[in-house]
Amino acid sequence: MYFENIVFDALDPHRLGGFWEAVVGGVRITDVPEGIETTLAVPDGPELDLCFQRVPEPTTASPRVHLDVTGGPDPDAVVGRLIGLGARRLDDTTLADPEGSPLRVVAAGPAYDGASPLAAIRLESADPDRDTAFWAWLTGWTPVPGAPHALRHPTGRGPLLALVVEAAPKGATKNRRHLDLRLEQGDDTVAAELIARGGHELVVEWGELPWRSYTDPSGNELCLLPARS
């Protein structure tokens, strides 16, 4: 099992996807009317797909999956570039992407050594200690020295997956972003163990799908994709 996708619900997936593709330097792998996918490949590190799928109406729920962009040696220049791509300022430290989801530009530091243009994926949590252990098991990513509640691909490269204290308890409204894990051959007990570790299966009414939907112990949605043949 491995971490494969960050999935975005979007009113205009081509506009939002084009923005994030430019931000991370992604390579487009799917382009259809209902959405696009772009791959963020980190040299000698993980490969993550950013998937943008069309939804009919905006959500009013506050996002629980937040993305941080690497500022490098000149964060102000990165901020200017993001604004040029379609972001706007929310306050002195936070921007919004073209559909209003907040993002931050983070300065260089030891925790981001080996990071990609995407510095961190921050996931809100009711219990970061508990959920860090859950996501470490789920992804196979390992703790980052000096960065509590943060995980990274075992190569030590690519973005952090950071569990942060939630701004408010997870409500019933689906999050506009979620993470996908890809099963591998032999991963027959993952679903049962996920539930034993505090996750829950979601019953969805979208017809027959090749994947199954769950939540982590804090209620954040995730999908288990079938093993590739």
Buried (B, 14 or more C-beta within 10 A) or exposed (E): BBBBBBBBBBBEBBBBBBBBBBBBEBEEEBEEEEBBBBBBBBEEBBEBBBBBBBBEEEBEBBBBBBBBBBBBEEBEEBBEBBEEBBBEEEEEEEBBBBBEBBBBBBEBEEBBEBBBBBBBBBBBBBBBEBBBBBBBBBBBBBBBEEBEBBBBBEBEBBBBBBBBEBEEEBEEEBBBBBBBBBBEEEBEEBBEEBEEBBBEEBEEEEEEEEBBBBBBBBBBBBBBBEEEE
